[in-house]
Amino acid sequence: MSFNIQASWTFTGDRIEPDATIAVDDQGTTTVIPAQGAVASVETVHSYPGCTALPGLIDMHTHVAPGNRARPGARDPRTVAYQTLQGVPSLASAIRAGITTIRDAGAGGEQIFALREMVERGVILGPRIRAAGEAIAITGGHGWMDLSLEADGPEGVTLAVRQQIKNGADCIKLMITGGAGTDGEDVTETQMSSAEIAAAVEVAHAKGKHVFAHVTNSQGALRAIECGVDCIEHGIDLDDEIISAMVERRLFFCPTLQPYRRMVRLGAAGGYPAYMLEKAQRVIEPHTRTLQKAIAAGVRIICGTDSSANFRLLGEIAAELADYVEEGLSPLLALESATSAAAECLREPKLGRLGDGCLADVTVVRGNPAQDIAALGDVVAVYKQGRPVHGGAL
């Protein structure tokens, strides 16, 4: 059924239109009609005075169904069924936060593909999922206990990437360096070799899959950039040369500020082990500095929360974007980082924008986030491909 959405402001993906109308057709696509334009008469109009309608938000770094591989000799109390089911409330939480698409950055097995299918079939409520499957790490590398498939050498990595694509991966995630979330390593470590990275990129790109990489230091970033990785996650401590190279090659940067800041804020009460808290304390200052440099240089920022069902429900995207603005990104570019820029990274031009036949993923928030980014925290209604999935008309 076709209908119109009217709000005080509409963010199309690159600009704000006051008093525009979003026309949603029977195919679930949109046309944006300016305030003075002729609007076709329809039976249903959803009106949101004092609100902003914007493209459904895109969270580019989530972990909906992380695993929990026990250390040798230890018993893992969580089953694959447990890991899958804990993703269900997280997906619903994402919708309530206005998120209509996620890129999952590493799961503990193949359960993310089952969740993706259940969402597509309408069995469970959630954003559309673009999944990497298991991330690829060296033996004992970052995420080996909960997110990653271990593989060594170019041949081993080639096989691991091919296996993820066979399983149904939409994209490929590489764990190039150490990180805060795995015990017994540090963010200063570079783990994956250039030959391994190059092998992964070659296989993924040959199948039309983009490659994004967990990177926490300049040496790892240099290897990633030289080998053709499309997007850098986290960054943490990147020097000026790396920042310049990211601008020159038009790479995307997904900073994920929230997880480290959240760890420090919540501490042990949030369920975080001591090794994670110690590393989180150390990375906040260089991480903030790296993002500030990237913003000043014009690196293309995309939004990711690094939300994990092991610790928190998905949906803290408003806080992530508020952090970007606090560190110097304009509110308009912050909105783009979670809409049109994210869709460009996904290579999906029908997402992240309103108008021109783009999908009718629409998030309505009270207020104008282009003036005050905090408005994103007050979600009034969410539509996914033209179907109301949360909230309602005022």
C-alpha positions as CSV (number, residue, x, y, z in Angstrom):
1,M,0.0,0.0,0.0
2,S,1.3,3.4,-0.9
3,F,1.4,6.2,1.7
4,N,3.1,9.5,2.5
5,I,5.3,10.4,5.4
6,Q,5.4,14.1,6.4
7,A,7.9,15.5,8.9
8,S,9.1,19.0,9.8
9,W,12.5,18.0,8.3
10,T,13.7,15.3,6.0
11,F,17.4,14.2,5.8
12,T,17.8,12.6,2.3
13,G,21.2,11.2,2.9
14,D,23.1,14.3,2.0
15,R,20.9,17.3,2.8
16,I,18.1,18.6,5.0
17,E,14.7,19.4,3.3
18,P,12.3,21.3,5.5
19,D,8.6,20.3,5.3
20,A,9.2,17.7,2.5
21,T,6.9,14.7,1.9
22,I,8.3,11.2,1.5
23,A,6.1,9.2,-0.9
24,V,6.3,5.5,-0.4
25,D,5.0,3.4,-3.3
26,D,3.7,-0.2,-3.4
27,Q,7.2,-1.6,-4.0
28,G,8.5,-0.1,-0.8
29,T,10.6,2.6,-2.5
30,T,10.6,6.4,-2.0
31,T,10.3,9.7,-3.7
32,V,11.0,12.9,-1.8
33,I,8.8,15.9,-2.7
34,P,10.0,19.4,-1.6
35,A,7.7,21.6,0.4
36,Q,6.4,23.5,-2.6
37,G,6.1,20.4,-4.8
38,A,2.8,18.8,-5.9
39,V,2.0,15.8,-3.7
40,A,-0.2,13.1,-5.2
41,S,-3.3,12.3,-3.1
42,V,-3.1,9.1,-1.1
43,E,-5.4,7.6,1.5
44,T,-2.8,7.3,4.3
45,V,-0.5,10.1,5.5
46,H,1.8,9.6,8.5
47,S,2.5,13.0,10.0
48,Y,5.3,13.8,12.4
49,P,5.4,17.4,13.4
50,G,8.5,18.6,15.1
51,C,10.4,15.5,13.9
52,T,13.0,14.5,11.3
53,A,12.6,11.6,8.9
54,L,15.9,10.2,7.7
55,P,17.1,7.0,6.0
56,G,17.1,3.9,8.2
57,L,20.3,4.0,10.2
58,I,23.1,1.5,9.3
59,D,25.4,0.1,12.0
60,M,28.6,-1.1,10.3
61,H,30.1,-3.0,13.1
62,T,28.1,-5.5,15.2
63,H,28.5,-8.9,16.7
64,V,25.0,-10.4,16.9
65,A,25.9,-14.0,17.6
66,P,29.4,-14.3,19.0
67,G,30.6,-17.7,20.2
68,N,32.5,-18.7,23.2
69,R,35.1,-21.3,22.4
70,A,36.5,-22.6,25.7
71,R,40.2,-22.8,26.3
72,P,41.7,-26.4,26.0
73,G,40.5,-28.4,29.0
74,A,37.7,-26.0,29.9
75,R,34.0,-26.6,29.4
76,D,32.0,-24.2,27.3
77,P,28.5,-23.9,28.9
78,R,27.0,-22.2,25.9
79,T,25.6,-24.1,22.9
80,V,25.2,-22.9,19.3
81,A,21.5,-22.6,20.1
82,Y,22.2,-20.4,23.0
83,Q,24.4,-18.1,20.9
84,T,21.8,-17.9,18.2
85,L,18.9,-17.2,20.6
86,Q,20.8,-14.4,22.4
87,G,20.9,-12.6,19.1
88,V,17.1,-12.3,18.8
89,P,16.5,-9.6,21.4
90,S,19.6,-7.7,20.1
91,L,18.2,-7.5,16.6
92,A,14.9,-6.2,18.0
93,S,16.7,-3.7,20.1
94,A,18.5,-2.4,17.0
95,I,15.2,-1.8,15.2
96,R,13.9,0.2,18.2
97,A,17.1,2.4,17.9
98,G,16.2,3.2,14.3
99,I,18.7,0.8,12.8
100,T,17.4,-1.0,9.7
101,T,20.7,-2.5,8.4
102,I,23.7,-3.9,10.1
103,R,27.0,-5.3,9.0
104,D,28.0,-8.1,11.3
105,A,31.7,-8.1,11.9
106,G,32.3,-11.6,13.2
107,A,30.2,-14.5,14.6
108,G,31.1,-17.6,16.5
109,G,30.0,-19.9,13.7
110,E,27.3,-20.1,11.0
111,Q,24.5,-18.9,13.3
112,I,24.5,-15.4,11.9
113,F,23.4,-16.8,8.6
114,A,20.4,-18.5,10.2
115,L,19.5,-15.2,11.9
116,R,19.8,-13.4,8.6
117,E,17.4,-15.8,7.0
118,M,14.9,-15.6,9.9
119,V,14.9,-11.8,9.5
120,E,14.4,-12.0,5.8
121,R,11.5,-14.4,6.1
122,G,9.9,-12.3,8.8
123,V,10.1,-14.9,11.5
124,I,11.9,-12.5,13.8
125,L,12.1,-8.8,13.9
126,G,15.4,-7.2,13.0
127,P,17.4,-5.1,10.6
128,R,18.6,-6.6,7.4
129,I,21.9,-8.3,8.0
130,R,25.1,-8.1,5.9
131,A,27.3,-10.8,7.5
132,A,31.0,-11.6,7.3
133,G,30.4,-14.9,9.0
134,E,33.5,-15.8,11.0
135,A,36.3,-13.2,10.9
136,I,39.7,-14.6,9.7
137,A,42.6,-14.6,12.3
138,I,45.9,-16.3,12.6
139,T,46.1,-19.3,15.1
140,G,45.6,-17.7,18.5
141,G,45.0,-14.4,16.9
142,H,42.4,-11.7,17.8
143,G,38.9,-13.1,18.5
144,W,39.9,-16.8,18.3
145,M,37.7,-17.6,21.3
146,D,34.5,-16.0,20.1
147,L,34.5,-14.4,16.6
148,S,37.2,-15.8,14.4
149,L,38.2,-18.8,12.2
150,E,41.9,-19.5,12.7
151,A,44.0,-19.8,9.5
152,D,47.7,-19.5,8.7
153,G,49.7,-18.7,5.6
154,P,48.3,-17.5,2.3
155,E,46.9,-21.0,1.4
156,G,45.2,-21.3,4.8
157,V,43.7,-17.9,4.6
158,T,42.6,-18.4,1.0
159,L,40.7,-21.6,2.1
160,A,39.2,-19.8,5.1
161,V,37.9,-16.9,3.0
162,R,36.5,-19.3,0.4
163,Q,34.7,-21.2,3.2
164,Q,33.1,-18.0,4.5
165,I,31.9,-17.1,1.0
166,K,30.6,-20.7,0.6
167,N,28.7,-20.4,3.9
168,G,27.0,-17.2,2.6
169,A,29.2,-14.3,3.7
170,D,28.3,-10.9,2.2
171,C,31.8,-9.4,3.1
172,I,35.0,-10.6,4.6
173,K,36.5,-9.5,8.0
174,L,40.2,-9.8,8.8
175,M,41.8,-9.6,12.2
176,I,45.1,-8.0,11.3
177,T,46.3,-6.9,14.8
178,G,45.7,-7.6,18.4
179,G,42.9,-5.9,20.4
180,A,41.3,-5.3,23.7
181,G,38.8,-8.1,23.5
182,T,41.2,-11.1,23.5
183,D,43.3,-12.1,26.4
184,G,47.1,-12.6,26.0
185,E,47.7,-10.0,23.3
186,D,48.0,-6.3,22.9
187,V,46.8,-3.7,20.5
188,T,50.4,-3.0,19.5
189,E,50.7,-6.4,18.0
190,T,50.5,-6.9,14.2
191,Q,49.5,-10.5,13.7
192,M,48.5,-11.2,10.1
193,S,51.3,-11.0,7.5
194,S,51.1,-9.0,4.2
195,A,51.0,-12.3,2.2
196,E,48.0,-13.5,4.2
197,I,46.2,-10.2,3.9
198,A,46.8,-10.1,0.1
199,A,45.6,-13.6,-0.3
200,A,42.3,-12.8,1.5
201,V,41.7,-9.6,-0.5
202,E,42.4,-11.3,-3.8
203,V,39.9,-14.0,-3.1
204,A,37.2,-11.7,-1.7
205,H,37.5,-9.1,-4.4
206,A,37.3,-11.8,-7.1
207,K,33.9,-12.7,-5.7
208,G,32.8,-9.1,-5.4
209,K,33.0,-9.0,-1.6
210,H,34.4,-5.9,0.2
211,V,37.1,-6.5,2.9
212,F,37.2,-4.8,6.2
213,A,39.9,-5.2,8.8
214,H,40.4,-5.0,12.6
215,V,43.4,-2.7,12.9
216,T,44.7,-1.1,16.0
217,N,48.2,0.3,15.0
218,S,50.0,1.9,12.1
219,Q,52.0,-1.2,11.1
220,G,48.8,-3.2,10.7
221,A,47.1,-0.4,8.9
222,L,50.0,0.0,6.5
223,R,49.8,-3.7,5.6
224,A,46.0,-3.5,5.2
225,I,46.2,-0.4,2.9
226,E,49.1,-1.8,0.8
227,C,47.1,-5.1,0.3
228,G,43.9,-3.4,-0.8
229,V,41.6,-3.6,2.2
230,D,38.5,-1.5,1.7
231,C,37.7,-0.4,5.3
232,I,39.7,0.1,8.5
233,E,37.9,-0.7,11.8
234,H,38.9,0.9,15.1
235,G,42.2,2.4,14.1
236,I,43.2,3.2,17.7
237,D,46.7,4.6,17.1
238,L,47.4,5.7,13.5
239,D,50.1,8.1,12.5
240,D,49.8,11.0,10.0
241,E,51.2,9.0,7.1
242,I,48.5,6.4,7.5
243,I,45.8,9.0,7.8
244,S,47.1,10.6,4.6
245,A,47.1,7.2,2.8
246,M,43.5,6.6,3.8
247,V,42.5,10.0,2.4
248,E,44.4,9.4,-0.8
249,R,42.9,5.9,-1.4
250,R,39.4,7.0,-0.2
251,L,39.2,4.2,2.4
252,F,36.4,4.1,4.8
253,F,37.1,4.3,8.5
254,C,34.8,2.8,11.2
255,P,36.2,4.2,14.5
256,T,33.9,2.4,17.0
257,L,34.5,4.7,20.0
258,Q,31.8,3.4,22.2
259,P,33.0,-0.1,23.2
260,Y,36.2,1.1,24.8
261,R,34.5,4.1,26.5
262,R,31.7,1.8,27.6
263,M,34.1,-0.6,29.2
264,V,35.7,2.2,31.2
265,R,32.4,3.7,32.1
266,L,30.8,0.4,33.3
267,G,33.9,-1.5,34.5
268,A,33.6,-4.9,36.0
269,A,29.9,-4.3,36.8
270,G,29.3,-4.4,33.0
271,G,30.7,-8.0,32.8
272,Y,34.0,-7.0,31.3
273,P,37.1,-9.0,32.5
274,A,40.1,-7.3,34.0
275,Y,42.3,-7.7,30.9
276,M,39.8,-5.9,28.7
277,L,39.4,-3.0,31.2
278,E,43.1,-2.5,31.5
279,K,43.6,-2.3,27.7
280,A,40.5,-0.1,27.3
281,Q,41.9,2.4,29.7
282,R,45.1,2.7,27.6
283,V,43.5,3.0,24.2
284,I,41.0,5.8,24.8
285,E,43.5,8.7,24.5
286,P,45.3,7.5,21.3
287,H,41.9,6.4,19.8
288,T,40.4,9.8,20.3
289,R,43.5,11.5,18.8
290,T,43.4,9.2,15.8
291,L,39.7,10.0,15.1
292,Q,40.3,13.8,15.5
293,K,43.2,13.6,13.0
294,A,41.0,11.5,10.6
295,I,38.2,14.0,10.8
296,A,40.5,17.0,10.2
297,A,42.1,15.3,7.2
298,G,38.7,14.4,5.6
299,V,38.8,10.6,6.0
300,R,35.5,9.0,5.1
301,I,33.9,8.1,8.4
302,I,31.3,5.3,8.7
303,C,29.4,4.5,11.9
304,G,29.8,1.2,13.8
305,T,29.0,0.5,17.5
306,D,30.9,-2.8,17.9
307,S,27.9,-3.9,20.0
308,S,28.2,-7.5,21.1
309,A,25.3,-9.7,22.3
310,N,27.8,-11.1,24.8
311,F,27.8,-7.8,26.7
312,R,25.1,-5.4,25.5
313,L,22.0,-5.4,23.3
314,L,22.5,-3.7,19.9
315,G,21.3,-0.1,19.4
316,E,23.8,2.4,20.9
317,I,24.2,4.2,17.6
318,A,23.0,7.6,19.0
319,A,25.8,7.6,21.6
320,E,28.4,6.6,18.9
321,L,27.4,9.4,16.6
322,A,27.3,11.9,19.5
323,D,31.0,10.9,20.2
324,Y,31.9,11.6,16.6
325,V,30.4,15.1,16.8
326,E,32.1,15.7,20.1
327,E,35.4,14.9,18.5
328,G,34.9,17.3,15.6
329,L,32.7,15.7,12.9
330,S,29.8,17.9,11.8
331,P,26.3,16.6,12.6
332,L,25.5,16.4,8.9
333,L,28.6,14.2,8.2
334,A,27.8,12.2,11.3
335,L,24.3,11.5,9.9
336,E,26.0,10.5,6.5
337,S,28.3,8.1,8.4
338,A,25.3,6.1,9.5
339,T,23.3,6.4,6.2
340,S,24.7,7.3,2.7
341,A,28.4,6.8,3.5
342,A,27.7,3.4,5.1
343,A,25.6,2.3,2.1
344,E,28.4,3.3,-0.2
345,C,30.8,1.1,1.7
346,L,28.3,-1.7,1.5
347,R,28.0,-1.0,-2.3
348,E,24.2,-0.8,-2.0
349,P,23.0,2.4,-3.5
350,K,19.3,1.7,-2.7
351,L,20.1,1.9,1.0
352,G,21.1,5.0,3.1
353,R,19.2,7.5,1.1
354,L,15.6,8.7,0.6
355,G,14.2,9.5,-2.9
356,D,15.3,8.4,-6.4
357,G,13.7,4.9,-5.9
358,C,15.7,4.1,-2.8
359,L,14.2,1.6,-0.4
360,A,11.7,3.0,2.1
361,D,13.8,2.4,5.2
362,V,12.8,5.4,7.3
363,T,13.7,6.4,10.8
364,V,11.7,9.2,12.4
365,V,13.2,11.0,15.4
366,R,11.9,13.9,17.6
367,G,13.8,17.1,16.9
368,N,16.4,17.9,14.3
369,P,19.6,15.8,14.6
370,A,21.4,18.1,12.0
371,Q,21.1,20.8,14.7
372,D,21.5,18.5,17.8
373,I,22.7,15.0,17.1
374,A,21.2,13.9,20.5
375,A,17.8,13.9,18.7
376,L,18.8,10.5,17.3
377,G,18.2,9.0,20.8
378,D,14.5,9.8,20.6
379,V,13.1,7.4,18.0
380,V,9.5,7.9,17.2
381,A,8.9,5.4,14.4
382,V,10.8,3.0,12.1
383,Y,9.9,1.7,8.7
384,K,11.7,-1.1,6.9
385,Q,11.1,-1.3,3.1
386,G,7.9,0.5,3.5
387,R,6.5,-1.5,6.4
388,P,6.1,0.0,9.9
389,V,8.2,-2.0,12.3
390,H,8.4,0.2,15.4
391,G,6.4,3.1,16.8
392,G,3.6,4.9,14.9
393,A,2.3,8.2,13.6
394,L,1.9,11.1,16.1
